[in-house]
Each structure stands twice: as structure tokens, then as C-alpha cells.
Amino acid sequence: MLRSLAGAICSLFFMTSIAHAEGSIDQAISDIVAPIVNPIVSTVFYSVPIFGTDFPLIVGWLVLAATIFTIYFGFVQFRGFKHSIELVRGDYLDPKDAGEVTPFQALATALSGTVGLGNIAGVGVAVYIGGPGATFWMILAGLLGMASKFTECILGVRYRNEYADGTVSGGPMYYLSKGLSEDGRARLGKFLAIFFSICCIGGALGGGNMFQANQSYAQISGIFPFFEGRGWLFGLIMAALVGVVIIGGIKSIARVTEKVVPAMAVIYVGAALIIILINFTAIPDAISAIFTGAFAPTAVAGGIVGALIQGFKRAAFSNEAGIGSASIAHSAVQTKHPVTEGYVALLEPFIDTVVICTMTSLVIIITGSWVPGDGVTGIALTSKAFEANFAGFGYVLAFAAVLFAFSTMISWSYYGLKAWTYMFGEGKSKEVTFKLIFCVFVVIGASMSLGPVIDFSDAMIFAMGIANIIGLYLLMPKVKALLKDYHEKLSSGEIRKVKELAAAE
Amino acid sequence: MPYNYIVGFDGTDQSRRAVDYAAAQAEKSGAELHLVFVIEWSPYSFHTAAELAERKGRRVQELKRAEEIVLPLAEELKARGVVSHAVARHGNAVEVLCSLAKEKETAQIIIGRTGDTALTQRLLGGLAISLAQASPVPLTIVP
């Protein structure tokens, strides 16, 4: 397997060296990919003019769904929040299940797929284009998105496949096909599952890969000028590292990331908190900037709608609620009732968007780093904001960004792989083929300019939401029935906290 | 209600000494032996999605491997006339041994003192001090 990886990397080297002879490699790669990417982007982001601003229908589609699930499940994200914390803490963990996947582990893994550059770079883009008001819409979308995550992760566990060798596969492709065939909609279910899988592969290669590679490269080239104009070289290094983990199965690198990524997340949030506390006098102004920016923005293209679109887009891109990706990671959990994982999963958009994204945004606003139209956007804007208080934090941020990107890539390689094997069947050679393609896209992502990469990433990830949400609408009565059953079992005492169980015995 | 000796065993010589000591005591007192193999595991660790998907299968394999180590020993002791049970569990060694001790009305924990490998260090090395502080029952550390 390692040999085939080495072969692929060598041939890439060969390709790129030919391109190099004819001019900039990065330009060459961009030229090849752009004509394929652009039509996809314009289809997914079909926009209608609202109050003079183009509103992409897909963003409305996701937020509308989140709102409908919120109402349909009776504001479960607020009423069930305490229960979610109890489940993650392990209050309901049966000691006999020691060694199985716990709710905490499933949540942490799903989070490692979503907490990433979206929280650092994505928020930078949202605030730059949408102004401080984008934060308000981002938080709102995050809160609503909790209900979407709740719905999709319950279905993920309910319709997962458990194989004889003890492996578990779950996610939208399984609940779409199995769940809908129960209602006599087998053909629709199959169609949606395949549509979802195609988009999921695209999303894995786009947002889960190219965007990550691209932004890590931007960070590294800022620190090491050697890499400037050599995105392909950085891409090759990154691809080799990713390949070693996902193809070579070398656990040591994954182990290191497992230790370092949560530590970086703590450092990031800690630093953000310190900056917010140091500048606590600026908090009221920042909050007022967020609210006025949300409802009466100035200096923002498109006014309210402009701020709203940016906020909604970034929230959706960052926490992926309604997209269906997290459902794949959550499906492996050990639970006696699918509903528990819904409660656990709803914490994901909360931590990702309502806590972490909001912190990034507050730091940008509080430090006054947002200057409309000055061109400092994305991760550069976030970096500037942190540097305002911690000189040299840019380096920490760069390191964190690359690590987050790496762990997000590892997660998405798995999501993409599951969609791939759903379509083409399980099997070693099929899996390696996908993983090799994944590695090639790391190089492409690092070589292209940000604009086309971000557009393609958003497009594919949002397209997953089209099939997924149609399925969620059709399947939500089943979720409601499961929820009713769960609450009956909770109140009858059939499902109890471990402590209560022990006391009863 | 028989007296219970809960003995940490991980296949190392040190843990074997603890077992031999416990068996010798049990022969005299008629106590029952519980040979416990703890597979280090935390409910709060962090894994990749691919690892989570394989977890259920891995868990079964880990338990099987642990039982392959403890079961023959239990059989050997049974042949000597000592009532012995083989136990394999996931978790933190201190917590697992203490919770087993709590399950029995009368018990004591017996462990070996030091280990050589990193794993045994975790299982039995640091374990002695932690158990001394946390054990709900008398604790014997066999040098």
C-alpha cells in the first residue's frame, strides 16, 4: 500500500515538474480545475435577488430546515440541553459497556471534523464581508442548527449497519435508503442516498480537503517565505502525511494529532477568552456593534441581507448542521437508544459555532481589527486580531490552523470513504483508490487560489444538505416516534442513570 | 460468603508473584481468587472516525486476548484446588480493581509492585500508590 502511495506521489511530482517547465505550477493546476468547478458552484449557489442582494437559496434551505426541526421537536436544543450534558458526562454509561465507543468519544471525533479552519479562517471571511452583524446571524444559525444535528444523528444510529466483524457503518446514505424504503419509497431513498454520496465525496475533497490544504499553505507560506509560490510542494508534503495515516495506517502520527489537537483547541479558546477579558471595557461596544450590524449595518455590501448571508453561510459551513457529515461519525456510538446520540450531537453546533466561532468573531471586533475594504480577510484577519494582544500569536495560530486542518482532513477522508464504499462497495483496492484520489486533491488544494477553492468547498458541502434534508423531512415523524419512546422509557425508569441503577440494586 | 482475593494480573513476572502469593494464602484460608486483567481504556479519550467504526470489533478482540492470558492461569490454580475466576475488563486499573472489591462483601486486593514495560508501569507500578489511596478494602503489595 505504501508503495502505491509512493508511486502516486512520484507521478504527481512528474506531472508537476512538466507543468513547472511551462510556467507556474500553481497557475497550471488552477487552470485545469477552474472550468470544472465553476459550473458546479453556480448551480448550487443559485441565488435570487432580495432587497438588492443575491441570496443563495441553499443557505435559506439549511436555515429553514433547522427552524422547522426546532419547532417540530419543541425547541429540543434548549429543553434537552441539560440532558445532553449528562449523557456526554457519562451519567448513563453502563459499566458493562466499558471499552465501547462512548458519547464523549463520538462527540469529540465529530467535533474534530468540524472544528477547524472554519472557526478561524471562515469567521474571518464572514466578519470581513458581512461585518460584526454577521456574528449575530451566525449564532442564531448555530442555535437552530442544533435541532438539525439532533435529527440526523438519531437517524444515523437508528439505521446504521453493524457487521459481523464488529465494524459499524452509518450516516445519511444508510438512513436515506433504509429509512425511506420502510415507507415504500425505496427508489427515492436510493436516489437520495447516491446523490448524497456523490456530494459527500465532493465535500470531502473540497471543504474537507482542498480548503484545509489551501488555508494551511497560506499560513505556512506566511511564515516560511521559501514556500511562497510553491503551494504544490507544501501540498505534496501534506499529502504524504495524510497518506501515511489513511493509507499506510501509521497510527503514530494520528496519535500525536489526537493529543495535540485538543490541546490546541484549549489554547485557542483560552487565548480568545484572555483577549476578551483584557478588553472587557470594549465588550458592550462589541455587542452593540453585533446587534446594530445585524439589523442596520453600514459599510456592508447588501445591508442586513449581506450580513445575514455571511453569518448563515459560515455557521452552516463550520458546524455542518443539516449537511449529514457528523451523522457518519456519531453512528459508531454504543447506546441502548438512538435518541441519546441526538442529544449528544446537538452540543456540536453549540460548541463549534455558538462558543468557538463567536469567540473568534468577538476577538476580531473587540480588537478593532475589522477595517471594511482593507483586504485583510480570512485567517489573516483572525491572526491580526490575536496579534493585537499577543505578539507572536500568529505563529501559534498558524500551527493550530495546520493541525486543525490536518485532523479535519483525516475525518473527512473517512466520511468521503464511507460515501465511496457505499456507491462502489467495500474492498481494499476500492478504498485505496479513494484514499489516493484524496491525497492528490491535497496538492491541488494547496496550489489553487482561495476564491475558487472556497466556492467549490461550500458548493459541495451544501449540496450534501439538499439530499439529506429532503430525507430528514420525510423521516422526521420516525424521529418523533423514537423521541416519544425514549422519554417514556426515561420517565418509567427503564433508562436510568448509572448511579440510580446502582442505588436501586 | 467466601473471602475474596482480587489479584491484578497482566502476564508479567511481577504480577505472577502476586498471584502465587495470593494462591498460597488462599490454599490456607479457602478464599476465592479473582484474576483481573485490566485493558487500559478511558471513556474520554479521542480517536479518529475510522477507529470508532472498528471499536466494537476491537473490543471483542482485546477481551479475547486478555482472557487467553488469564484463563489458563485460573485453570492451573483450580487444578491446585484454589477456586479461581478469570476477569478481563476495560477501564482504569485502579477503578476496575476498586469496583470489583466493592462488589464483594469481603475482599482484599493483591498486586505486584513494579512492572517493566510502559503498560505494566501503568497497570502495576503507579497502580500501587494510587490503590493505597483509593482502595476500599485492605491492600497487599507483593514485592
Contacts between the chains, C-beta under 8 A, distances in Angstrom:
chain1	res1	chain2	res2	distance
A	90	B	43	5.5
A	93	B	43	6.3
A	95	B	91	8.0
A	95	B	99	7.2
A	98	B	41	6.4
A	98	B	43	7.6
A	98	B	89	6.2
A	98	B	90	4.0
A	98	B	91	4.9
A	99	B	39	6.6
A	99	B	41	5.3
A	99	B	55	7.9
A	99	B	59	4.2
A	99	B	62	6.8
A	99	B	63	7.3
A	99	B	89	7.9
A	99	B	90	3.1
A	99	B	91	7.8
A	100	B	55	6.5
A	100	B	56	6.5
A	100	B	59	6.0
A	101	B	52	5.0
A	101	B	55	4.7
A	101	B	56	7.4
A	102	B	43	4.1
A	102	B	44	7.5
A	104	B	43	6.0
A	104	B	44	5.2
A	105	B	43	7.1
A	105	B	44	7.5
A	105	B	45	6.5
A	105	B	46	7.0
A	105	B	47	6.1
A	105	B	52	6.5
A	106	B	52	6.5
A	108	B	44	8.0
A	108	B	46	4.9
A	109	B	46	7.0
A	109	B	47	6.1
A	109	B	48	6.8
A	109	B	49	5.3
A	109	B	52	5.6
A	110	B	49	7.9
A	112	B	46	7.3
A	113	B	49	7.1
A	162	B	56	7.4
A	165	B	57	5.0
A	166	B	54	7.1
A	166	B	55	7.8
A	166	B	56	4.1
A	166	B	57	2.3
A	166	B	58	7.1
A	166	B	59	7.4
A	166	B	60	5.6
A	167	B	53	5.5
A	167	B	54	5.3
A	167	B	56	7.2
A	167	B	57	5.6
A	168	B	52	7.9
A	168	B	53	5.3
A	168	B	55	7.9
A	168	B	56	6.2
A	169	B	53	6.7
A	246	B	50	7.8
A	254	B	48	5.7
A	258	B	45	7.9
A	258	B	46	4.8
A	258	B	47	6.9
A	258	B	48	7.6
A	261	B	46	7.7
A	262	B	46	6.0
A	328	B	49	6.9
A	329	B	49	4.7
A	329	B	52	6.8
A	331	B	53	8.0
A	332	B	49	7.4
A	332	B	52	3.8
A	332	B	53	5.0
A	332	B	55	6.3
A	332	B	56	7.8
A	333	B	52	7.8
A	334	B	56	7.3
A	410	B	48	5.6
A	410	B	49	7.9
A	411	B	48	7.1
A	411	B	49	5.5
A	414	B	48	6.9
A	414	B	49	4.1
A	414	B	50	5.0
A	414	B	53	7.7
A	415	B	49	7.2
A	417	B	50	8.0
